[in-house]
Amino acid sequence: MATRDKAITLRNLPPEVARLVREKARAEGISLNQAVIRVLEAQLGGRARTEAVHHDLDALAGAWSAAEAAAFEQALAEGRRVDEELWR
């Protein structure tokens, strides 16, 4: 197993690069540290150790009306109901 350095300090990071890393972290819901690691791994051909983030359903997010979302939640609630008789 390869050893890891505990820290690498970056100095004079261009503001645009810092902004892009912050945007990546925010978009993927990860820390700045994780975002920097992912960018470095991608650029250096390393293998990402974290789960892939998929954006293939992003266009559907927020596409339902409030009534459609409520109907869907109701259907889910009915499916989650436990029939106590079946568990005796």
Steps between C-alpha positions, in 0.01 A plus 500: 500500500633842408562748777322833502634838591288662767470834325590697192475876516409697191611859476402772253198308376349707219159639601330340199637157593385546860154599377476194274606265781241655732232460232597135448488431873162669534353326193614156615428556869859427602771683691752728333768245583306221326437724199871577464587131530247408229632769265860390554413133453310576180783714359776261601322186388449373851209287605235681704440326830154645552164417346425639158258790484240463230308786347286306252172578681572863587251626239222326693578659834229746594296419189188385688226731616417505871190288430701240305761481776228458765334222298835323464571531873154358575566202271831439676335521841248234400781273383692548824207406721565179695221244527537383859310178425767390253771533767338279769 
